[in-house]
Amino acid sequence: MMETESESRLGRPLRNDLSEAGRDLRLASLGVVALLERKGRHVFKGLIEEGKTFETRERTRLDRMLQEALGQVRVIGRRMETGLQDTSTAVLRRFGIPSHAEITALIARVEQLTAKVEAIGRNEAVDDQEG
């Protein structure tokens, strides 16, 4: 089949239009790549900054949560220590064993009495020598 002259004239503009559209499409694709490359660097730098901000914020939040948890552990520890001391004191009293404070007070009282007895003994020795 041979093209007639009128078909040939009509085919050229169509080919030219298709060729131009293909070229435009290729140039638009290259433009997208160039834009992504240029904007991509900017976006990447922005993402790095966002990451730093997020890391700092989350680290601060985690540190605060850790400090709160440690504070609660300390409070619970003190409560347990007090409870154990109270329980052990009650058990010792039940068996008639004096507390540390009671023993310390008793020792101080014995030392006072010993000092008085020694003083009385010295006074009697002086009286015996005089008399």
Stockholm file with secondary structure:
# STOCKHOLM 1.0

chainA/1-131         MMETESESRLGRPLRNDLSEAGRDLRLASLGVVALLERKGRHVFKGLIEEGKTFETRERTRLDRMLQEALGQVRVIGRRMETGLQDTSTAVLRRFGIPSHAEITALIARVEQLTAKVEAIGRNEAVDDQEG
#=GR chainA/1-131 SS CCCCHHHHHHHHHHHHHHHHHHHHHHHHHHHHHHHHHHHHHHHHHHHHHHHHHHHHHHHHHHHHHHHHHHHHHHHHHHHHHHHHHHHHHHHHHHTTCCCHHHHHHHHHHHHHHHHHHHHHHHHHHHHHHHC
#=GC SS_cons         CCCCHHHHHHHHHHHHHHHHHHHHHHHHHHHHHHHHHHHHHHHHHHHHHHHHHHHHHHHHHHHHHHHHHHHHHHHHHHHHHHHHHHHHHHHHHHTTCCCHHHHHHHHHHHHHHHHHHHHHHHHHHHHHHHC
//
